[in-house]
């Protein structure tokens, strides 16, 4: 018998705190969602990580309705 392979649960969303050239792309639910002073919906919204306060980061990371992608800007 083949054993079912267990996968590790996804880790928490983490937005870097001190990298100046980091862009956070956030996608929200179809009906929309407001968090950290921004409106998020099905269209991705890009925000510089340096523009987010610690409270903003915590609110965004804690919201299971938001999909967060973090990427570096290439110069």
C-alpha positions as CSV (number, residue, x, y, z in Angstrom):
1,X,0.0,0.0,0.0
2,X,1.2,3.5,-0.8
3,X,1.2,5.9,2.0
4,X,-0.4,9.3,1.6
5,X,2.1,12.0,1.6
6,X,1.6,14.8,4.1
7,X,2.4,18.3,3.1
8,X,3.4,20.9,5.6
9,X,0.8,23.7,6.2
10,X,1.5,27.0,4.4
11,X,3.5,29.3,6.5
12,X,2.3,32.7,7.6
13,X,2.3,35.6,5.1
14,X,5.3,37.8,5.9
15,X,5.9,41.2,4.5
16,X,9.5,42.4,4.8
17,X,10.0,45.3,7.2
18,X,13.3,46.9,6.1
19,X,13.9,46.4,2.4
20,X,13.4,49.6,0.5
21,X,12.9,48.1,-3.0
22,X,10.2,45.6,-2.1
23,X,6.7,45.6,-3.7
24,X,3.8,44.0,-2.1
25,X,1.0,42.9,-4.5
26,X,-2.3,42.2,-2.8
27,X,-5.4,40.7,-4.3
28,X,-8.7,40.6,-2.4
29,X,-12.0,38.9,-2.8
30,X,-14.4,39.6,-5.6
31,X,-16.7,41.7,-3.4
32,X,-13.7,43.8,-2.2
33,X,-12.1,44.3,1.2
34,X,-10.7,47.3,3.0
35,X,-7.6,46.9,5.1
36,X,-4.8,49.3,6.1
37,X,-6.5,52.3,4.4
38,X,-6.6,50.5,1.0
39,X,-9.4,48.9,-1.1
40,X,-8.5,45.4,-2.3
41,X,-10.5,43.4,-4.9
42,X,-9.9,40.9,-7.7
43,X,-7.5,43.3,-9.4
44,X,-4.0,43.2,-7.8
45,X,-2.9,46.3,-5.9
46,X,0.8,47.1,-5.6
47,X,2.2,48.9,-2.6
48,X,5.8,49.6,-1.6
49,X,6.6,47.6,1.5
50,X,8.3,50.7,2.9
51,X,4.9,52.6,2.7
52,X,3.3,50.2,5.1
53,X,3.4,50.8,8.9
54,X,3.8,47.9,11.3
55,X,0.1,48.0,12.1
56,X,-0.7,47.9,8.4
57,X,1.5,44.9,7.9
58,X,-0.1,43.0,10.8
59,X,-3.6,43.8,9.5
60,X,-2.8,42.6,6.0
61,X,-0.9,39.5,7.1
62,X,-3.7,38.4,9.4
63,X,-6.5,38.7,6.9
64,X,-7.2,35.3,5.3
65,X,-9.2,36.9,2.5
66,X,-6.2,38.6,1.0
67,X,-3.6,37.0,-1.2
68,X,-0.2,38.6,-0.7
69,X,2.8,38.3,-3.0
70,X,6.1,40.0,-2.2
71,X,8.7,40.8,-4.9
72,X,11.9,42.8,-5.3
73,X,12.1,45.6,-7.8
74,X,14.9,45.3,-10.2
75,X,16.9,48.4,-11.0
